[in-house]
């Protein structure tokens, strides 16, 4: 096991010491557990974002390159906002 020196604000160190005393554990154990929990939580959040975006990635693969946004804009401009129709012609 490696030893690491870190700087901790006095107020935070007091909280760590109180937690260690209350749990009857060493300061090092409390800090290790907090780091483990934080790193595990961040890993879970990254996975959840990846899972949440998966359907969008699938759609992206299906649609990218299949249509031209300029053509769509021209279509709506010409059909909805032409001089022959009023502003609300597409609604």
N, C-alpha and C positions, 0 to 999 in steps of 0.2 A: 504494500500500500504506500502511495506517495503522500508526502506532506506538502501542503500548499499554503502560502501566506497570502492573505487577502486583507483589504482594508474594509472595515464595516463601521458605519456611523455609530456613535455611542448609544443612541436611543434604540437602534435596531439590535445591537449587541445585548442590551438590557432585556429586550423582549425574548431573544434567543435564550439567554440565561434563565429567565423566569420559566420559559417553556421546558427547558432541560430539567430544572429543579422539580417542576410539577410532574413531569413524566418519568422522573428518576432515571434520566439518561444523560449522557455526556453532551457537551456543547457540539462536539464533532458529529455525534449521531443525529442530532436535531438538524444540523446544517445539511448533512448528507441526505437525509430523508426529504428535506425541503427541495433540494436540487433534483433528486430523483423524481419527485412528484411534478415539479415544473417541467422537466425535460420530457417526461411521459405525456403530460398534458399537451405540450407543443407538438409532439409527434402525432398525437391523436387528432389535433386540429388540422394539421397538414393533410392527413389521410382523409378527413371528412370533406375538406375542400376539393380534394382530388376526386372523391366519389361524387360530390355534388355537381362537379363540372363535367363528369363523364358523358351524360346524355347530350350536353351541348357540343362536346368534342365530336361525338358521333354525327350529329346534325351538320357540323362544320365540314366533316369529311364528305358528306353526301352532297352539300350544296355549293361549296367553294368552287368557283370556276364554272358553275352551271348556269349562271345568269349574270347579266351586266347591269349594274345599278344605274348607269347612265340611261339605258333604255327604259328602265322603270320610271325614272324621273321624267323623261321626255313623254312617256305615255300619260302619266298623270297630269303633266303640264298641258299637254295637248287636249286631253279629254275633259279635264275638270276646270281648267282655268282659261279656256280659249275665249276669244272675243264673242263667239256666238252663244255661249252659255253663261249664266250668271255664276257668281262665286260659289254658290252652294250646289252647282250642277252635279257633283259626285255624291252628294249626301243622300 
